[in-house]
């Protein structure tokens, strides 16, 4: 729960900063907010007349309310809060609809092999959110190309035989941790761009802040089977583990 609420607070703060920027660039909203706040202050100072005090307060609250509704980022904050609290409430209630919030759901991707088939024109739809498992049906190894908005991702290469060539895993992610399990004896090339997170590879743990990093395993040049891992992550850790 602590991780999920930290995630919620970070996203809401980002939306709040966006809302402030949109307010600054909208003169009509600034005027409405200014008048509303002025009437609120005036109603607090008016201690002698009850009815005018309440009228000024109601007008001030109405102006503030409708001015904020004209800011798209405020709607984003409300929608995200409703979705998050709804999913978290289901989690706390114990209902089997969801075992965890959508941004913390794990993705176990087990890659298997099969007889070669025609690759031309193959179209696959990707999911930005939710659980996804590759490996329920046998298929041959192919380079992995994933685009994920939010969530933890696990890619296990232990159930496949990589071809004797350079193989590629490309991951573009907004938020969440990425863990890639690579069999021993496979040469690894890690190419990461992370805005805020940590890269873990070969017993090294490197904190990154809007940086680009390239790492190679010691046996990369001499290995017949090699994997190149390209990960572009906004916020989250990237872990490459040899098993």
C-alpha positions as CSV (number, residue, x, y, z in Angstrom):
1,X,0.0,0.0,0.0
2,X,2.8,2.4,0.8
3,X,4.2,2.2,-2.8
4,X,0.8,2.6,-4.4
5,X,0.0,5.8,-2.3
6,X,3.5,7.2,-3.1
7,X,2.7,6.6,-6.8
8,X,-0.7,8.4,-6.4
9,X,0.9,11.4,-4.6
10,X,3.6,11.8,-7.3
11,X,1.1,11.7,-10.2
12,X,-1.3,14.1,-8.4
13,X,1.6,16.5,-7.8
14,X,2.5,16.4,-11.5
15,X,-1.1,17.1,-12.5
16,X,-1.2,20.0,-9.9
17,X,1.9,21.5,-11.5
18,X,0.3,21.2,-14.9
19,X,-2.8,22.9,-13.5
20,X,-0.8,25.8,-12.1
21,X,0.9,26.3,-15.5
22,X,-2.5,26.2,-17.3
23,X,-4.0,28.7,-14.8
24,X,-1.1,31.1,-15.4
25,X,-1.6,31.0,-19.1
26,X,-5.4,31.5,-18.9
27,X,-6.2,35.2,-18.1
28,X,-10.0,34.5,-17.8
29,X,-9.4,31.9,-15.2
30,X,-7.0,34.2,-13.3
31,X,-9.7,37.0,-13.2
32,X,-12.4,34.6,-12.1
33,X,-10.2,33.1,-9.3
34,X,-9.1,36.6,-8.2
35,X,-12.7,37.8,-7.9
36,X,-13.7,34.6,-6.2
37,X,-10.9,34.8,-3.6
38,X,-11.6,38.6,-3.1
39,X,-15.3,37.9,-2.3
40,X,-14.3,35.1,0.0
41,X,-11.9,37.4,1.9
42,X,-14.5,40.1,1.9
43,X,-17.1,37.8,3.4
44,X,-14.8,36.8,6.2
45,X,-14.2,40.5,7.1
46,X,-17.9,41.2,7.0
47,X,-18.9,40.4,10.6
48,X,-22.0,42.7,10.9
49,X,-24.3,41.6,8.1
50,X,-25.1,37.9,7.9
51,X,-27.0,37.8,4.6
52,X,-24.6,39.8,2.4
53,X,-21.8,37.8,4.0
54,X,-23.3,34.5,2.9
55,X,-24.1,35.8,-0.6
56,X,-20.6,37.0,-1.2
57,X,-19.3,33.6,0.1
58,X,-21.5,31.7,-2.2
59,X,-20.6,33.8,-5.2
60,X,-16.9,33.5,-4.4
61,X,-17.1,29.7,-4.1
62,X,-19.1,29.5,-7.3
63,X,-16.5,31.5,-9.3
64,X,-13.6,29.5,-7.9
65,X,-15.4,26.2,-8.6
66,X,-16.3,27.0,-12.2
67,X,-12.9,28.6,-12.9
68,X,-11.1,25.4,-11.8
69,X,-13.4,23.2,-14.0
70,X,-12.1,25.1,-17.0
71,X,-8.6,23.7,-16.3
72,X,-8.0,20.3,-18.1
73,X,-5.4,19.2,-15.5
74,X,-8.0,19.5,-12.7
75,X,-10.2,17.0,-14.6
76,X,-7.2,14.7,-15.0
77,X,-6.5,14.9,-11.2
78,X,-10.2,14.0,-10.5
79,X,-10.3,11.1,-13.0
80,X,-7.1,9.6,-11.8
81,X,-8.1,10.0,-8.1
82,X,-11.5,8.2,-8.8
83,X,-9.8,5.4,-10.7
84,X,-7.0,4.9,-8.1
85,X,-9.3,5.1,-5.1
86,X,-11.8,2.8,-6.7
87,X,-9.2,0.2,-7.5
88,X,-7.5,0.5,-4.1
89,X,-10.9,0.2,-2.4
90,X,-11.5,-3.1,-4.3
91,X,-8.2,-4.3,-3.1
92,X,-8.9,-3.5,0.5
93,X,-12.4,-5.0,0.3
94,X,-10.9,-8.3,-0.7
95,X,-12.9,-8.7,-3.9
96,X,-11.2,-10.9,-6.5
97,X,-11.8,-8.4,-9.3
98,X,-8.2,-7.1,-8.9
99,X,-5.3,-8.3,-6.8
100,X,-3.5,-5.0,-7.0
101,X,-3.8,-1.4,-8.4
102,X,-3.3,-1.3,-12.2
103,X,0.0,0.4,-12.0
104,X,1.5,-2.4,-9.8
105,X,0.3,-5.4,-11.7
106,X,3.0,-7.8,-12.7
107,X,3.6,-8.9,-16.3
108,X,5.2,-12.3,-16.6
109,X,6.3,-12.8,-20.2
110,X,7.7,-16.3,-20.8
111,X,9.1,-16.7,-24.3
112,X,9.0,-20.2,-25.9
113,X,9.9,-21.6,-29.3
114,X,8.2,-23.4,-32.2
115,X,8.8,-24.2,-35.8
116,X,9.6,-21.2,-38.0
117,X,6.6,-19.5,-39.6
118,X,6.0,-16.5,-41.9
119,X,6.7,-13.2,-40.0
120,X,5.6,-10.9,-42.8
121,X,2.6,-8.7,-42.0
122,X,2.1,-10.0,-38.5
123,X,0.1,-7.5,-36.4
124,X,-0.3,-7.7,-32.7
125,X,-2.2,-5.3,-30.4
126,X,-0.4,-4.2,-27.3
127,X,-2.0,-3.4,-23.9
128,X,-0.9,-0.3,-22.0
129,X,-2.4,-1.5,-18.7
130,X,-3.3,-4.8,-17.1
131,X,-1.8,-8.3,-16.8
132,X,-0.4,-9.9,-19.9
133,X,1.3,-13.3,-20.3
134,X,3.2,-14.4,-23.3
135,X,3.8,-18.2,-23.5
136,X,0.3,-19.7,-23.2
137,X,0.8,-20.7,-26.8
138,X,4.2,-21.9,-28.2
139,X,5.9,-19.7,-30.7
140,X,9.4,-19.1,-32.0
141,X,11.7,-16.5,-30.6
142,X,11.4,-13.1,-32.1
143,X,12.7,-9.7,-31.0
144,X,10.6,-8.1,-28.3
145,X,9.2,-4.6,-28.8
146,X,6.9,-3.3,-25.9
147,X,5.2,0.0,-25.2
148,X,3.8,0.2,-21.6
149,X,2.3,3.2,-19.9
150,X,2.4,1.9,-16.3
151,X,3.1,-1.3,-14.4
152,X,5.9,-3.8,-13.5
153,X,7.2,-6.0,-16.3
154,X,9.0,-9.3,-16.0
155,X,10.6,-10.9,-19.1
156,X,12.0,-14.4,-18.6
157,X,14.2,-15.7,-21.4
158,X,14.9,-19.0,-19.6
159,X,12.3,-20.9,-21.6
160,X,13.7,-20.2,-25.0
161,X,16.8,-20.8,-27.0
162,X,18.1,-17.6,-28.4
163,X,19.4,-17.8,-32.0
164,X,23.2,-17.5,-32.6
165,X,23.0,-13.9,-33.5
166,X,22.3,-10.5,-32.0
167,X,18.8,-10.4,-30.5
168,X,16.9,-7.3,-29.3
169,X,14.5,-6.4,-26.5
170,X,13.1,-2.8,-26.9
171,X,11.0,-1.5,-24.0
172,X,9.4,2.0,-23.8
173,X,7.7,2.6,-20.4
174,X,6.2,5.4,-18.5
175,X,6.1,4.2,-14.9
176,X,7.1,0.9,-13.2
177,X,9.9,-1.6,-12.7
178,X,11.3,-3.7,-15.5
179,X,13.1,-7.0,-14.7
180,X,14.7,-9.1,-17.4
181,X,16.0,-12.6,-16.6
182,X,18.7,-13.8,-19.0
183,X,20.3,-17.3,-18.9
184,X,24.0,-17.7,-18.1
185,X,26.3,-17.8,-21.1
186,X,24.4,-15.1,-23.1
187,X,26.2,-11.9,-23.9
188,X,24.3,-8.9,-22.7
189,X,24.3,-5.3,-23.9
190,X,22.2,-2.9,-21.8
191,X,21.3,0.5,-23.3
192,X,19.1,2.5,-20.9
193,X,17.7,6.0,-20.8
194,X,16.0,6.7,-17.4
195,X,14.5,10.0,-16.2
196,X,14.4,8.9,-12.6
197,X,15.2,5.4,-11.4
198,X,18.0,2.8,-10.9
199,X,19.7,0.4,-13.3
200,X,20.8,-3.0,-11.7
201,X,23.2,-5.1,-13.7
202,X,26.0,-7.6,-12.9
203,X,25.9,-6.8,-9.2
204,X,26.1,-3.0,-10.0
205,X,23.4,-0.6,-8.9
206,X,23.4,2.8,-10.6
207,X,21.1,5.6,-9.8
208,X,20.0,7.7,-12.8
209,X,18.5,11.1,-13.2
210,X,17.7,11.9,-16.8
211,X,20.7,10.0,-18.0
212,X,21.7,7.5,-20.7
213,X,23.8,4.4,-19.8
214,X,25.4,1.6,-21.8
215,X,26.8,-1.6,-20.2
216,X,28.2,-4.9,-21.5
217,X,28.6,-8.2,-19.8
218,X,32.3,-9.5,-19.6
219,X,31.6,-12.3,-22.1
220,X,29.7,-10.2,-24.6
221,X,32.4,-10.2,-27.4
222,X,33.0,-13.9,-27.2
223,X,29.4,-15.1,-26.8
224,X,27.7,-16.7,-29.8
225,X,24.3,-15.8,-28.4
226,X,23.8,-12.1,-27.5
227,X,20.9,-10.0,-26.4
228,X,20.7,-6.2,-26.7
229,X,18.3,-4.6,-24.1
230,X,17.1,-1.1,-25.0
231,X,15.0,0.4,-22.2
232,X,13.5,3.9,-22.2
233,X,11.8,4.6,-18.9
234,X,10.3,7.7,-17.4
235,X,10.2,6.7,-13.7
236,X,11.2,3.2,-12.6
237,X,14.0,0.7,-12.1
238,X,15.5,-1.5,-14.8
239,X,17.0,-4.8,-13.6
240,X,18.9,-7.3,-15.8
241,X,19.6,-10.5,-13.9
242,X,21.6,-13.5,-15.1
243,X,20.1,-16.8,-13.9
